Amino acid sequence: MRQPTLAQRLAVRERPARQPVLYQTWRDLLFVHWEIDPDIIQATMPPGLFVDTFEGKAYVGIVPFFMCDVHPRFTFNVPGLSDFPETNLRTYVYDRAGNPGVMFYSLDAYQKIAVWLARTFYHLPYHYAAMPAPHRNMAGRTGQATEHHTQRQGVPSAQWSKFVYAQEGELSTAVAGTLEFFLLERYLFYAHSPHGLRVGRVWHTPYEFAPATVTAWDANLLTLAGFDAPQRPPDSLLMSPGVVVDTYALQKVTSAER
């Protein structure tokens, strides 16, 4: 399979013509990435997905952030239900038609109803995790730290995660063709449903991001997913104050070959 063209990577950033089913805001995102052998990642793919690479390199990332104002299109956000911390473990993939997106190995969230809904309707590997009262950054303020804990239910405390991070420098948007564009500009996500591979779509303005200073991090989510623990610090550390997001219903993945 050939990798997605730049035109395909740009096309998925366009706002869909159909109506979203869910609104949400993602705030104070940290993107922690390690380079991992593409063959190792490909071995974890379900049929129909292929590991995406940048200059021959593949990446697995941990993304802690805060979900805010989450609500379906015809309702309002509900205090206590619509705002919660989340951490996901992801890699980057494309399908047989060359559409680039994200595949999640796990998503940990501090909201039991949201975990059930995402598992039931989006077929995503969500887990409930206790997340002690987070210390939040004022989005976009350089040097102000955000502290994010993940304590997945049923996992020994030695495998809990903690990230402390702050924005370093001025915000910018990713230039097409760069590593930052490859890692951040993702608008499709794939889910393995009982009826086969499905794809979901989100839309938001391009991330504003900056390098991140990270004073606490770990790779426990990688080892929980079956990867070997990286024997080095992360290869990329980026932070974004956040985006407002439209989320669309899952669709069947086309089987078209290129």
PAZAPA-4460 file (N, C-alpha, C; in steps of 0.05 Angstrom, whole numbers, plus 32768, in hexadecimal, padded with zeros to 4 digits):
% residues 258
    n_x    n_y    n_z   ca_x   ca_y   ca_z    c_x    c_y    c_z   seq   type   mol
   8011   7FE8   8000   8000   8000   8000   8012   8019   8000     1      M     A
   800A   802D   7FF0   8018   8046   7FF0   800D   8057   8006     2      R     A
   801E   8068   8012   8016   807A   8027   8005   8090   801C     3      Q     A
   7FF6   809E   802E   7FE5   80B4   8025   7FF6   80CA   8018     4      P     A
   7FEB   80D6   8004   7FF8   80ED   7FF7   7FF3   8106   8008     5      T     A
   8002   811B   8003   7FFE   8134   8012   7FE2   813F   800D     6      L     A
   7FD8   813B   7FF4   7FBD   8144   7FEE   7FA8   8136   7FFF     7      A     A
   7FAC   811C   8004   7F9A   810D   8015   7F9C   8116   8032     8      Q     A
   7FB4   811D   803B   7FB7   8126   8056   7FAA   8141   805A     9      R     A
   7FAA   8152   8046   7F9D   816C   8047   7F7F   816A   8044    10      L     A
   7F76   8157   8034   7F59   8154   802F   7F49   814E   8048    11      A     A
   7F54   813D   805A   7F45   8135   8071   7F42   814C   8085    12      V     A
   7F50   8162   8081   7F4C   8179   8092   7F34   818A   808B    13      R     A
   7F28   8184   8074   7F10   8194   806C   7EF8   818D   807D    14      E     A
   7EE7   81A0   8083   7ED0   819C   8093   7EBB   818B   8084    15      R     A
   7EB1   8175   808F   7E9E   8164   8081   7E84   8173   807C    16      P     A
   7E75   816B   8067   7E5C   8178   8061   7E45   816F   8073    17      A     A
   7E48   8157   807F   7E33   814C   808F   7E34   8159   80AC    18      R     A
   7E1F   8154   80BB   7E1D   815F   80D6   7E2C   814E   80EA    19      Q     A
   7E3A   815B   80FD   7E47   814C   8112   7E32   8140   8125    20      P     A
   7E3B   812C   8134   7E29   8120   8148   7E31   8127   8164    21      V     A
   7E4A   8132   8167   7E54   8138   8182   7E66   8151   8180    22      L     A
   7E64   8161   8195   7E76   8178   8198   7E87   8174   81B1    23      Y     A
   7EA0   817F   81AF   7EB1   817D   81C7   7EC8   8191   81C3    24      Q     A
   7ED7   8196   81D9   7EEE   81A7   81D8   7F05   8197   81E5    25      T     A
   7F1C   8197   81D7   7F34   818A   81E2   7F47   81A0   81EC    26      W     A
   7F50   819E   8205   7F60   81B3   8210   7F7A   81A8   821C    27      R     A
   7F8F   81B9   821B   7FA9   81B3   8228   7FB3   8197   8220    28      D     A
   7FB6   8193   8206   7FBF   8179   81FC   7FDE   8178   81FC    29      L     A
   7FE8   8161   8205   8004   815B   8203   8007   8144   81F0    30      L     A
   8019   8146   81DC   801E   8131   81C9   803B   8126   81CE    31      F     A
   803C   810D   81D8   8055   8100   81DF   8059   80E9   81CC    32      V     A
   806E   80EA   81BC   8071   80D6   81A7   808D   80C9   81A8    33      H     A
   808C   80AE   81A3   80A4   809F   819F   80A5   8092   8184    34      W     A
   80BC   8092   8177   80BF   8083   815F   80C1   8065   8165    35      E     A
   80B2   8055   8156   80B1   8038   815A   80B3   802A   813F    36      I     A
   80C0   8014   813D   80C3   8005   8124   80A8   8002   8116    37      D     A
   80A6   800A   80FD   808C   8007   80EF   8082   7FEB   80EE    38      P     A
   8094   7FD7   80EC   808B   7FBB   80EB   807E   7FB3   8105    39      D     A
   8088   7FBD   811C   807B   7FB7   8136   805F   7FC2   8137    40      I     A
   805C   7FDB   812D   8042   7FE7   812E   802F   7FD9   811A    41      I     A
   8039   7FD3   8102   8028   7FC6   80EF   801D   7FAB   80F9    42      Q     A
   802C   7F9D   810A   8023   7F84   8115   800B   7F88   8128    43      A     A
   8005   7FA0   8131   7FEF   7FA5   8142   7FD6   7FAE   8133    44      T     A
   7FD8   7FB1   8118   7FC2   7FBC   8108   7FAC   7FA8   8103    45      M     A
   7F93   7FB0   8104   7F7E   7F9E   80FA   7F7E   7F9E   80DC    46      P     A
   7F72   7F8A   80CF   7F71   7F89   80B2   7F65   7FA3   80A6    47      P     A
   7F72   7FAD   8092   7F69   7FC6   8085   7F77   7FDF   808D    48      G     A
   7F88   7FDE   80A1   7F97   7FF5   80A9   7FB5   7FF0   80A6    49      L     A
   7FC4   8006   80A1   7FE1   8004   809B   7FEF   801A   80AA    50      F     A
   8006   8014   80B5   8015   8028   80C4   801D   803F   80B3    51      V     A
   8018   8057   80BC   8021   8070   80AE   803C   8078   80B8    52      D     A
   804D   8082   80A7   8068   808A   80AF   806F   80A5   80A4    53      T     A
   8082   80B2   80B2   808D   80CB   80A9   80AB   80C7   80A5    54      F     A
   80B4   80CA   808C   80CF   80C5   8084   80D9   80A9   808E    55      E     A
   80C6   8096   808B   80CD   807A   8091   80CA   8073   80AF    56      G     A
   80C2   8087   80BF   80C0   8082   80DC   80A3   8082   80E5    57      K     A
   809D   806F   80F7   8082   806D   8102   8083   8075   8120    58      A     A
   806B   807E   812A   806A   808A   8145   8052   807F   8154    59      Y     A
   8056   807C   816E   8040   8077   8181   8040   808E   8194    60      V     A
   8028   8099   819A   8026   80B1   81AB   8013   80AD   81C2    61      G     A
   801A   80BB   81D8   8008   80BE   81EF   7FFF   80DB   81F0    62      I     A
   7FE4   80DE   81F3   7FD9   80F9   81F2   7FC7   80FD   820A    63      V     A
   7FD0   810A   8220   7FBF   8112   8236   7FB3   812D   8230    64      P     A
   7F99   8131   8237   7F8C   814A   8232   7F72   814B   8242    65      F     A
   7F62   8160   823D   7F49   8164   824C   7F32   8166   8238    66      F     A
   7F1E   8155   823B   7F05   8156   822B   7EF2   816A   8239    67      M     A
   7EE8   817D   822A   7ED6   8191   8236   7EBE   8195   8224    68      C     A
   7EA7   819C   8230   7E8F   81A3   8221   7E86   818C   820E    69      D     A
   7E89   8174   8216   7E82   815D   8205   7E63   815A   8206    70      V     A
   7E57   815B   81EF   7E3A   8157   81EE   7E31   8151   81D1    71      H     A
   7E1B   8141   81CF   7E10   813C   81B4   7E05   8155   81A8    72      P     A
   7E00   8154   818E   7DF8   816C   817F   7DDE   8178   8189    73      R     A
   7DCB   8168   8193   7DB1   8173   819A   7DAE   8177   81B8    74      F     A
   7DC4   8176   81C7   7DC2   817A   81E4   7DD8   818E   81ED    75      T     A
   7DD7   8195   8207   7DEB   81A6   8212   7DFE   8196   8223    76      F     A
   7E15   81A2   822A   7E28   8194   823B   7E1B   8192   8257    77      N     A
   7E23   817D   8266   7E18   8176   8280   7E2E   8178   8294    78      V     A
   7E2C   8189   82A9   7E41   818A   82BD   7E45   816F   82CA    79      P     A
   7E5F   8168   82CD   7E66   814E   82D8   7E68   8138   82C3    80      G     A
   7E5D   813C   82AB   7E5E   8128   8296   7E6E   8131   827E    81      L     A
   7E6E   814B   8279   7E78   8155   8260   7E95   815E   8261    82      S     A
   7EA2   815D   8278   7EBD   8166   827B   7ECD   8151   828B    83      D     A
   7EE3   8147   8280   7EF2   8132   828D   7F0E   8130   8280    84      F     A
   7F22   8127   828F   7F3C   8122   8283   7F3C   8108   8273    85      P     A
   7F4E   8107   8260   7F52   80EF   824F   7F6F   80EC   8248    86      E     A
   7F77   80D4   8243   7F92   80CE   8238   7F8F   80B8   8223    87      T     A
   7F9A   80BC   820C   7F99   80A6   81F8   7FB4   809E   81EE    88      N     A
   7FB6   8085   81E6   7FCE   807A   81D9   7FC6   8074   81BC    89      L     A
   7FD6   807E   81AA   7FCF   807D   818E   7FE7   8077   817C    90      R     A
   7FE0   8070   8163   7FF4   806F   814E   7FE6   807A   8135    91      T     A
   7FF5   807B   811F   7FEB   8089   8106   7FEA   8075   80F0    92      Y     A
   7FD4   8075   80E2   7FCE   8060   80CE   7FC1   806C   80B5    93      V     A
   7FBD   805B   80A2   7FAC   8062   808B   7F9D   8048   8082    94      Y     A
   7F87   804C   8073   7F78   8035   806A   7F7F   802F   804D    95      D     A
   7F70   801C   8041   7F77   8013   8025   7F72   8029   8011    96      R     A
   7F61   803D   8018   7F5D   8053   8005   7F71   806A   8009    97      A     A
   7F83   8066   801C   7F98   807B   8021   7F8F   8091   8033    98      G     A
   7F7A   808D   8043   7F71   80A2   8056   7F80   80A1   8070    99      N     A
   7F8E   80B6   8077   7F9F   80B5   808F   7F8F   80BB   80A8   100      P     A
   7F96   80AE   80BE   7F87   80B2   80D7   7F96   80A8   80EF   101      G     A
   7F87   80A3   8104   7F91   809A   811E   7F85   807F   8124   102      V     A
   7F95   806D   8131   7F8A   8056   813D   7F92   8057   815B   103      M     A
   7F7E   8053   816C   7F83   8054   8189   7F87   8038   8194   104      F     A
   7F9C   8036   81A5   7FA0   801D   81B4   7F90   801E   81CE   105      Y     A
   7F8D   8036   81D9   7F7E   8039   81F2   7F77   8056   81F5   106      S     A
   7F60   805A   8204   7F58   8075   820B   7F4E   8073   8228   107      L     A
   7F5A   8082   823A   7F53   8082   8256   7F44   809B   825D   108      D     A
   7F2D   8099   826A   7F1D   80B1   8270   7F11   80AF   828C   109      A     A
   7F0F   80C6   8298   7F04   80C8   82B3   7EE6   80CF   82B2   110      Y     A
   7ED7   80BE   82A4   7EBA   80C2   82A1   7EAE   80A7   8297   111      Q     A
   7EA1   8099   82AA   7E98   807E   82A4   7E83   807D   828D   112      K     A
   7E71   8091   828D   7E5C   8091   8278   7E69   8096   825D   113      I     A
   7E7D   80A8   825C   7E8A   80AE   8243   7E99   8095   8239   114      A     A
   7EA5   8086   824B   7EB3   806D   8244   7EA0   8059   8238   115      V     A
   7E89   8056   8244   7E75   8043   823A   7E6A   804C   821F   116      W     A
   7E64   8065   821C   7E59   806F   8203   7E6D   806C   81EC   117      L     A
   7E87   8072   81F1   7E9B   8070   81DD   7EA0   8053   81D5   118      A     A
   7EA0   8041   81E8   7EA3   8025   81E2   7E8B   801A   81D2   119      R     A
   7E73   8023   81DA   7E5B   8018   81CD   7E56   8023   81B1   120      T     A
   7E59   803D   81AE   7E51   8049   8195   7E68   804F   8182   121      F     A
   7E81   8052   818D   7E98   8057   817C   7EAC   8040   817B   122      Y     A
   7EA7   802B   818B   7EB7   8013   818B   7ED5   8019   818F   123      H     A
   7EDA   802C   81A1   7EF5   8035   81A8   7EFD   8028   81C2   124      L     A
   7F17   8021   81C5   7F21   8013   81DD   7F24   8026   81F6   125      P     A
   7F0E   8030   81FF   7F0E   8042   8217   7F10   8031   8230   126      Y     A
   7F1D   803D   8245   7F1F   8032   825F   7F19   8048   8274   127      H     A
   7F0C   8040   8289   7F07   8053   829F   7F21   8055   82AF   128      Y     A
   7F28   806E   82B5   7F40   8073   82C5   7F3A   808A   82D9   129      A     A
   7F43   8086   82F1   7F41   809B   8305   7F57   80AF   82FE   130      A     A
   7F50   80C9   82FE   7F63   80DE   82F8   7F60   80F3   830E   131      M     A
   7F73   80F3   8322   7F71   8106   8338   7F6F   8122   832D   132      P     A
   7F61   8133   833D   7F5B   814F   8335   7F73   815B   8325   133      A     A
   7F6F   815F   830C   7F85   8169   82FB   7F8C   8186   8301   134      P     A
   7FA5   818C   82FF   7FAF   81A8   8301   7FB1   81B2   82E4   135      H     A
   7FA0   81C5   82DC   7F9E   81CD   82C1   7FAD   81E6   82BB   136      R     A
   7FB8   81E6   82A3   7FC6   81FE   8298   7FB1   8212   828F   137      N     A
   7FB7   822C   8290   7FA8   8240   8281   7FB0   823E   8264   138      M     A
   7F9F   8234   8253   7FA6   822C   8238   7FB5   8242   822A   139      A     A
   7FCC   823B   821F   7FDC   824E   820F   7FEF   825F   821F   140      G     A
   7FF0   825C   8239   8003   826C   8249   801D   825E   824C   141      R     A
   8032   8268   8240   804C   825C   8241   8056   8259   825D   142      T     A
   8060   8241   8264   806D   823C   827E   805A   8233   8294   143      G     A
   8040   8234   8290   802D   822C   82A5   8028   820E   82A2   144      Q     A
   802E   81FE   82B7   802E   81E1   82B5   8012   81D5   82B7   145      A     A
   800E   81BF   82A8   7FF6   81AF   82AA   7FFF   8194   82B5   146      T     A
   7FF0   8189   82C8   7FF6   816F   82D4   7FDF   815C   82CE   147      E     A
   7FE6   8144   82C4   7FD1   8132   82BB   7FD8   8115   82C4   148      H     A
   7FC5   8109   82D3   7FC9   80EE   82DE   7FB6   80DB   82D0   149      H     A
   7FBE   80C2   82CC   7FAD   80AD   82C2   7FB0   8094   82D3   150      T     A
   7F9B   808B   82E0   7F9B   8074   82F1   7F86   8060   82E8   151      Q     A
   7F8D   8050   82D3   7F79   803E   82C7   7F6F   802A   82DB   152      R     A
   7F55   8026   82DB   7F49   8012   82ED   7F54   7FF6   82E7   153      Q     A
   7F5C   7FE9   82FD   7F66   7FCD   82FA   7F83   7FCB   82F4   154      G     A
   7F91   7FE1   82F1   7FAD   7FE1   82EA   7FBE   7FE7   8303   155      V     A
   7FD4   7FD8   8308   7FE4   7FDD   831F   7FEF   7FFA   8320   156      P     A
   7FF2   8005   8338   7FFA   8021   833A   8015   8026   832D   157      S     A
   8026   8012   832A   8040   8016   831D   803D   801D   8300   158      A     A
   8025   8018   82F4   8020   801D   82D8   800E   8035   82D4   159      Q     A
   8008   8045   82E9   7FFA   805D   82E5   800C   8072   82D8   160      W     A
   8000   8086   82CC   800F   809A   82BD   800C   80B6   82C9   161      S     A
   8021   80C6   82C5   8021   80E1   82CE   8031   80F2   82BA   162      K     A
   8025   8108   82B1   8032   811B   829F   8030   8137   82AA   163      F     A
   8046   8145   82AA   8046   8161   82B2   8053   8170   829B   164      V     A
   8045   8184   8290   804F   8190   8277   8047   81AD   8276   165      Y     A
   8056   81BC   8266   8051   81D8   8262   8059   81E0   8246   166      A     A
   804C   81F4   823C   8053   81FF   8221   806D   820D   8222   167      Q     A
   807D   8209   820D   8097   8216   820B   8098   8225   81F1   168      E     A
   8098   8240   81F2   809A   8250   81DA   807F   8257   81CE   169      G     A
   8080   8263   81B7   8068   826E   81AA   8059   8258   819A   170      E     A
   803F   825C   8198   802E   824A   8189   8031   824E   816B   171      L     A
   802E   8238   815C   802D   8239   813F   801C   8223   8135   172      S     A
   8017   8221   811B   8009   820B   810F   801C   81FB   80FD   173      T     A
   8016   81E2   80FA   8028   81D0   80EC   8029   81D5   80CE   174      A     A
   8040   81D4   80C3   8044   81D8   80A6   8042   81BC   8099   175      V     A
   8032   81BB   8084   802E   81A2   8075   8049   8196   806D   176      A     A
   804C   817C   8072   8064   816E   806B   8078   816B   8081   177      G     A
   8072   8177   8099   8084   8175   80AF   807C   815E   80C2   178      T     A
   808D   8157   80D4   8086   8143   80E8   806F   814C   80F9   179      L     A
   806F   8165   8101   8059   8170   8112   803E   816D   8103   180      E     A
   803E   8172   80E9   8025   816F   80DA   801D   8151   80DA   181      F     A
   8030   813F   80D6   802A   8123   80D6   801E   8119   80F0   182      F     A
   8029   8123   8106   801F   811A   8121   8005   8127   812A   183      L     A
   8002   8140   8123   7FEB   814F   812E   7FD3   8150   811C   184      L     A
   7FD7   8153   8102   7FC0   8158   80F0   7FB3   813E   80E8   185      E     A
   7FA2   8134   80FA   7F95   811A   80F6   7F77   811E   80FC   186      R     A
   7F66   8118   80E8   7F4A   811D   80EA   7F38   8105   80E7   187      Y     A
   7F44   80EE   80E3   7F36   80D4   80E1   7F40   80C2   80F8   188      L     A
   7F2D   80B2   8103   7F35   809D   8116   7F27   8084   810E   189      F     A
   7F36   806E   8112   7F2B   8053   8109   7F23   8043   8122   190      Y     A
   7F0E   8033   811F   7F04   8023   8134   7EFD   8007   8129   191      A     A
   7F04   7FF2   8138   7EFE   7FD7   8130   7EE4   7FCF   813D   192      H     A
   7ECE   7FD0   812E   7EB3   7FCA   8138   7EAC   7FAD   8133   193      S     A
   7E97   7FA3   8140   7E8E   7F88   813B   7E86   7F83   811D   194      P     A
   7E82   7F99   810F   7E7A   7F96   80F3   7E91   7F9E   80E0   195      H     A
   7EA9   7F9F   80EA   7EC0   7FA5   80DA   7ECC   7FC0   80E0   196      G     A
   7EDF   7FC8   80D0   7EED   7FE1   80D4   7EDB   7FF9   80CE   197      L     A
   7EDB   800C   80E0   7ECC   8025   80DD   7EDE   803D   80E0   198      R     A
   7ED6   8053   80D4   7EE6   806C   80D6   7ED4   8082   80E1   199      V     A
   7EDE   8091   80F3   7ED1   80A9   80FD   7EE1   80C2   80F5   200      G     A
   7ED4   80D8   80F6   7EE0   80F1   80ED   7EDC   8107   8102   201      R     A
   7EF0   8118   8105   7EED   8130   8115   7EF5   8148   8103   202      V     A
   7EEC   815F   810B   7EF5   8178   80FE   7EFB   818D   8113   203      W     A
   7F11   819B   810F   7F18   81B2   811F   7F2C   81C2   8110   204      H     A
   7F30   81DB   8119   7F45   81EB   810C   7F60   81DE   8111   205      T     A
   7F74   81E3   8101   7F8F   81D7   8106   7F99   81DE   8122   206      P     A
   7FA6   81CB   812E   7FB1   81D0   8149   7FC5   81E7   8148   207      Y     A
   7FC3   81F9   815C   7FD9   820A   8163   7FE9   81FA   8178   208      E     A
   8003   81F9   8175   8013   81E9   8187   802E   81F7   818B   209      F     A
   803C   81EC   819F   8057   81F6   81A6   8067   81DE   81B1   210      A     A
   8081   81DF   81B1   8090   81CB   81C0   8087   81CA   81DD   211      P     A
   808A   81B3   81EA   8081   81B0   8206   8099   81AA   8217   212      A     A
   8099   81B6   822F   80AC   81AE   8244   809D   819A   8255   213      T     A
   80A8   8181   8257   809B   816C   8266   80AD   8163   827D   214      V     A
   80A4   8168   8295   80B4   8162   82AD   80AD   8147   82BA   215      T     A
   8097   813B   82B2   808F   8120   82BA   8081   8112   82A3   216      A     A
   808A   80F9   829E   807E   80EA   8288   8085   80CC   828D   217      W     A
   8076   80BB   8280   807C   809E   8281   8071   8091   8268   218      D     A
   8079   8078   8263   806F   8069   824C   805E   8052   8255   219      A     A
   8051   8054   826C   8042   803D   8276   802B   8034   8264   220      N     A
   801E   8047   8256   8009   8040   8244   8013   802F   822C   221      L     A
   802B   8034   8224   8037   8023   820F   803A   8006   8218   222      L     A
   8045   8003   8230   8049   7FE7   8239   802F   7FD9   823F   223      T     A
   801A   7FE8   8248   8000   7FDC   824C   7FF4   7FD3   8231   224      L     A
   7FFC   7FE0   821B   7FF2   7FD8   8201   8003   7FC2   81F4   225      A     A
   8018   7FB9   8202   8029   7FA4   81F7   8043   7FAC   81EA   226      G     A
   8049   7FC6   81EA   8062   7FCF   81DF   8078   7FCD   81F4   227      F     A
   8091   7FCA   81EB   80A7   7FCC   81FD   80AB   7FE9   8206   228      D     A
   80B3   7FEC   821F   80B7   8007   8229   80CE   8015   821A   229      A     A
   80CA   802D   820F   80E0   803B   8202   80F7   8040   8216   230      P     A
   810F   803C   820C   8126   8040   821E   8133   805B   8219   231      Q     A
   8122   806F   8213   812B   808A   820E   8114   809D   8213   232      R     A
   811A   80B7   8216   8105   80CB   8218   80F4   80CC   81FE   233      P     A
   80DD   80D9   81FF   80CD   80DC   81E6   80DC   80EA   81D0   234      P     A
   80D5   80E3   81B7   80E2   80EF   81A0   80D5   8109   8198   235      D     A
   80BC   810E   81A1   80AF   8127   819B   809D   812F   81B2   236      S     A
   809E   8148   81BA   808D   8152   81D0   8081   816D   81C7   237      L     A
   8066   816C   81C3   8058   8184   81BA   803F   8189   81CC   238      L     A
   8037   81A2   81CD   801F   81A8   81DD   800E   81BB   81CE   239      M     A
   7FF3   81B8   81D1   7FE0   81CB   81C5   7FCC   81D4   81DA   240      S     A
   7FC4   81EE   81DA   7FB0   81F7   81ED   7F95   81EC   81E7   241      P     A
   7F90   81E2   81CE   7F77   81D4   81C8   7F68   81DE   81B0   242      G     A
   7F52   81CF   81AA   7F41   81D4   8193   7F24   81CD   819A   243      V     A
   7F12   81DA   818C   7EF5   81D3   818D   7EF0   81BF   8176   244      V     A
   7EE2   81A9   817D   7EE1   8192   816B   7EC4   818A   8165   245      V     A
   7EBF   8185   814B   7EA7   8178   8142   7EAD   815B   813C   246      D     A
   7E9C   8148   8146   7EA1   812C   8142   7E89   8120   8132   247      T     A
   7E90   810E   811F   7E7C   8104   810D   7E78   80E6   8111   248      Y     A
   7E62   80DC   8107   7E5B   80BF   810B   7E6F   80AD   80FC   249      A     A
   7E72   8095   8107   7E82   8081   80FA   7E77   8079   80DE   250      L     A
   7E89   8073   80CC   7E81   8069   80B2   7E91   8050   80AB   251      Q     A
   7E87   8041   8098   7E95   8029   808F   7EAE   8032   807F   252      K     A
   7EC4   8024   8084   7EDC   802A   8075   7EDB   801E   8059   253      V     A
   7EE2   802F   8046   7EE2   8025   802A   7EF8   8010   8027   254      T     A
   7EF2   7FFD   8016   7F06   7FE7   8010   7F16   7FEC   7FF7   255      S     A
   7F13   8004   7FEC   7F20   800A   7FD2   7F3E   8009   7FD4   256      A     A
   7F4A   7FFB   7FC1   7F67   7FFA   7FBF   7F71   8010   7FAE   257      E     A
   7F8A   8019   7FB3   7F95   802D   7FA2   7FA8   8021   7F8F   258      R     A
***
